[in-house]
Amino acid sequence: MSAKIQDAHIVAAVRTPVGKAPRGMFRDTRPDDLLAHVLREACARLPSLDVAAIDDVVVGCAMPEAEQGMNVARIGLLLAGLPQSVAGLTVNRFCASGLQAVAQAADRIRLGEVDVMIGAGAESMSLIPMGGHHIAFNPAVFARDEDRGIAFGMGMTAENVAQRWRVSREDQDAFAVESHRRALAAIEAGEFADEIAPFEIESRTPDLATRHVSVQRRRVAVDEGPRPGTSMDGLAALKPAFAVKGSVTAGNSSQTSDGAGAVILASGKAVRLYGLQPLARFVGFAVAGVAPDVMGIGPVEAIPKVLRQTGIAQSALDWIELNEAFAAQSLAVMRTLDIDPARVNPLGGAIALGHPLGATGAIRTATLVHGLRRRKQKFGMVTMCVGTGMGAAAVFEAL
């Protein structure tokens, strides 16, 4: 006998500001400390919630090793001061890891197994490089042409998308300029204030003469990536980053970044018991596979899949957070699915705001949930392409 699916409500959604990697504001900050911060801050926004009621903390991380290894979910929640009775699980679906974590947390509630969960994400691209410290592909990957794209760099897959979907360099640069314009306007208007939990960075400087260590602290509350003055002329001057005669550049690609985000979800029972205010309802989630050598096109398969699953029309989506891994793949997805550009990333995207891999899904969920409520809109989506050839998409309803 199948149980009735119950609603999973988002009752808190926070994130750190996003730092540039590898030389940005979080270059010396551990990812488990960023994670602990957002977990602590999310719980602080719900003073009536008994944190011992949290059953599990699911954390997305694309490169779960070194400073973000050792099951970073469990380490982070203990650093945050959550009770030892709260469990932790780290999941990896590359760029969709944070979104997968939110969906997995929601599903436990929807099945009636638990009442309070956290879905989160954390990533330091300053401390752990793309691909991790030791990349070792299975040689069999190179045996079949259709699988060989797994070993391609992300930039080359973007070049493939640009060529096959005929996305010009000019269109890519124009998309990037608009991403920065929207992000800067959003920062100026305070659009991210509800979702960002400011972080205090501590640095130490030794004085060998006096044998004294001075401690400096500064509070950061603004995303580091958006660049004032980004222009078509400036981007046109950049050389292709991945192919000699290509069109994908550092300027029309997502920025490598550091950051974390956390979303607390609760059942209707928990909402009533603890007097919580639901911000949104988790509606549905889907993933799909595509050819690895054009991994950026993944949302073309994942978006229709989740819309069929949820019974929601694409035209009903007021706001779409389409992760801008590259301008080429974003434009290819939008054109293929005939998505209204005005509804996509109204506050800018990863080209301006950054893409801390496994954290991005949780970060963009926070942006979407608060944005929908602020603009009094109803349905929104977070979607992204995923390395090795996948797409992911989740639908949320503002309450």
SVG drawing of the C-alpha trace seen along z (x, -y; Angstrom):
<svg xmlns="http://www.w3.org/2000/svg" viewBox="-2 -51 65 53">
<polyline fill="none" stroke="black" stroke-width="0.4" points="0.0,0.0 1.5,-3.3 1.4,-6.2 0.0,-9.6 2.7,-12.1 2.7,-15.0 4.0,-18.5 7.6,-19.4 7.7,-23.1 10.8,-25.3 10.8,-27.3 14.3,-28.8 16.8,-29.4 20.1,-31.1 23.5,-31.3 26.9,-32.9 28.0,-35.6 29.9,-33.9 33.6,-34.5 35.9,-34.3 38.3,-31.5 41.2,-31.0 42.3,-34.4 39.1,-35.8 37.7,-36.6 37.3,-33.0 40.7,-31.7 41.8,-30.7 38.3,-29.8 37.5,-26.1 34.4,-24.9 33.2,-23.0 33.3,-26.4 31.2,-28.0 28.8,-25.0 28.6,-25.3 27.9,-29.0 24.8,-28.6 23.5,-25.7 23.8,-27.8 22.2,-30.8 19.4,-28.9 18.5,-27.4 18.8,-30.8 16.0,-32.1 13.7,-29.6 14.0,-30.2 10.9,-28.1 12.3,-25.0 13.7,-22.2 16.9,-21.5 16.9,-18.0 14.0,-17.3 16.2,-17.6 16.5,-14.0 19.3,-14.4 21.4,-17.0 22.0,-16.2 24.9,-18.2 25.9,-18.5 29.6,-18.7 31.0,-18.1 34.6,-17.4 34.2,-15.7 37.8,-15.4 40.5,-17.1 39.0,-20.1 35.5,-19.0 36.0,-15.3 35.4,-13.0 31.6,-13.3 31.6,-17.1 27.8,-17.0 28.4,-15.4 31.5,-17.5 29.7,-20.8 26.6,-20.1 28.8,-19.3 30.8,-22.5 27.5,-24.3 26.6,-23.1 23.7,-20.9 23.0,-18.0 25.0,-14.8 21.7,-13.0 21.4,-14.8 22.9,-12.7 24.7,-13.9 25.0,-12.7 27.2,-14.0 25.9,-13.5 27.6,-14.2 25.9,-14.9 28.6,-17.4 27.1,-20.8 23.6,-19.6 24.8,-18.3 23.2,-21.1 19.9,-20.8 20.0,-17.0 20.5,-17.5 17.4,-19.7 15.4,-17.2 16.6,-14.3 15.7,-16.0 12.3,-17.0 11.6,-13.4 12.1,-12.0 9.4,-14.4 7.1,-13.8 7.2,-10.1 6.2,-10.7 9.4,-9.2 10.6,-12.3 9.3,-15.8 12.4,-18.1 15.3,-18.0 18.1,-20.2 19.3,-20.2 22.5,-22.1 25.6,-22.5 29.2,-23.6 32.2,-24.0 35.7,-25.6 37.2,-25.8 40.0,-27.8 41.2,-24.8 40.0,-21.9 40.6,-22.2 38.2,-21.2 38.3,-17.4 39.9,-17.1 43.6,-16.6 43.9,-13.2 42.1,-12.7 42.2,-9.1 39.7,-8.2 38.9,-4.5 40.7,-3.7 37.6,-2.1 36.1,-5.6 38.3,-6.2 37.3,-2.9 33.9,-4.1 33.4,-7.3 30.0,-8.0 31.6,-7.9 34.8,-9.7 33.2,-13.1 33.3,-12.2 37.0,-13.1 36.4,-16.4 37.0,-19.6 33.8,-21.5 35.0,-24.3 35.3,-21.9 31.8,-20.7 30.6,-24.3 32.4,-24.8 30.6,-21.7 27.3,-23.2 28.1,-26.6 29.0,-24.9 26.1,-22.5 23.4,-24.9 25.0,-27.8 25.5,-30.2 27.7,-33.0 30.5,-34.7 28.6,-38.0 25.5,-36.4 27.5,-34.7 29.2,-38.0 25.9,-39.9 24.4,-37.3 27.4,-37.7 27.1,-41.5 23.5,-41.2 24.3,-38.8 26.6,-41.3 24.2,-44.2 21.3,-42.3 23.5,-41.1 24.9,-44.6 21.4,-46.1 20.2,-43.4 23.0,-44.1 22.3,-47.8 18.6,-47.3 19.3,-44.9 17.6,-42.0 19.9,-39.4 19.6,-40.8 17.0,-38.3 19.0,-35.2 22.6,-36.2 24.0,-35.4 27.0,-37.7 30.3,-35.9 33.1,-37.2 36.5,-36.4 39.4,-36.2 43.0,-36.5 46.2,-36.4 49.5,-38.3 52.6,-37.4 55.2,-40.0 58.5,-38.2 60.2,-41.1 57.7,-41.3 56.6,-37.7 53.1,-39.0 50.2,-37.7 47.7,-40.4 44.2,-39.3 42.1,-41.1 38.4,-40.5 36.1,-41.7 32.4,-41.1 31.5,-40.2 27.9,-40.4 28.1,-40.9 28.9,-38.6 32.4,-39.2 31.9,-38.2 29.9,-40.9 32.1,-43.3 31.1,-47.0 31.9,-48.2 31.6,-44.8 31.1,-45.7 30.9,-44.1 34.2,-45.7 35.9,-44.4 34.6,-40.9 35.4,-40.9 39.1,-41.5 39.3,-38.2 40.9,-35.3 39.1,-31.9 39.9,-29.9 39.5,-26.3 39.9,-26.1 42.2,-28.2 39.4,-29.2 36.6,-28.9 34.1,-31.3 34.0,-30.4 36.0,-32.7 36.6,-33.4 34.2,-36.3 31.2,-34.3 31.8,-31.3 30.8,-30.9 33.3,-32.0 35.1,-29.5 33.9,-30.3 33.5,-29.4 30.3,-29.4 27.6,-27.5 23.8,-27.4 21.3,-25.7 17.5,-25.1 15.4,-23.8 12.4,-21.8 9.5,-20.7 6.3,-18.7 2.9,-20.3 2.9,-18.6 6.2,-20.2 5.1,-23.6 2.1,-23.5 4.0,-22.0 6.8,-24.6 4.7,-27.6 6.8,-27.9 6.1,-30.1 6.4,-28.2 8.2,-30.2 7.6,-27.8 6.6,-24.2 8.9,-21.8 6.9,-20.6 9.1,-18.1 12.6,-17.2 13.9,-15.3 17.2,-14.4 18.1,-13.2 21.1,-12.1 22.5,-13.5 25.7,-12.9 28.7,-13.8 30.4,-15.9 27.4,-18.3 26.7,-18.1 25.5,-21.7 22.3,-20.8 21.1,-18.7 18.3,-21.0 16.6,-20.4 15.8,-16.9 15.3,-17.6 13.0,-20.5 10.2,-18.9 10.6,-15.8 9.9,-17.6 7.1,-19.6 5.4,-16.4 5.9,-14.9 4.4,-17.8 1.7,-18.7 2.9,-22.3 3.1,-24.1 6.3,-25.8 4.3,-29.0 3.3,-28.9 6.9,-29.3 7.4,-32.9 11.1,-32.7 13.7,-30.2 17.1,-30.0 19.0,-28.5 22.6,-28.0 24.9,-29.8 27.7,-27.3 28.5,-28.9 26.6,-31.5 26.7,-29.1 24.7,-26.3 22.3,-28.7 21.4,-30.3 21.1,-26.8 18.7,-25.6 16.6,-28.7 16.3,-28.7 15.6,-25.0 12.8,-25.1 11.6,-28.6 12.0,-30.0 11.3,-33.7 14.7,-35.4 12.9,-37.9 12.0,-35.0 15.5,-33.6 18.0,-34.7 16.4,-38.1 19.1,-38.9 21.9,-37.7 23.5,-34.2 26.7,-32.3 28.7,-34.3 28.4,-37.2 27.6,-35.7 29.8,-32.6 29.3,-28.9 30.7,-27.1 29.8,-23.7 28.1,-21.5 26.8,-24.5 25.1,-26.3 21.8,-24.3 21.2,-25.2 22.3,-28.8 20.1,-29.3 17.2,-27.7 17.5,-30.4 17.6,-33.1 14.5,-31.7 12.4,-31.2 13.0,-34.7 12.7,-36.3 9.3,-34.7 7.9,-35.9 9.3,-39.4 7.8,-39.7 4.6,-37.9 5.1,-35.3 4.0,-31.7 6.0,-29.0 9.8,-28.9 12.4,-26.5 16.1,-25.8 17.8,-24.0 21.3,-23.2 23.6,-21.1 25.8,-18.5 29.2,-17.2 29.5,-13.9 26.2,-14.6 23.2,-15.2 20.6,-17.8 18.6,-18.5 15.5,-20.6 13.4,-21.3 10.1,-23.2 9.0,-25.3 5.8,-27.1 6.0,-30.3 3.6,-30.3"/>
</svg>
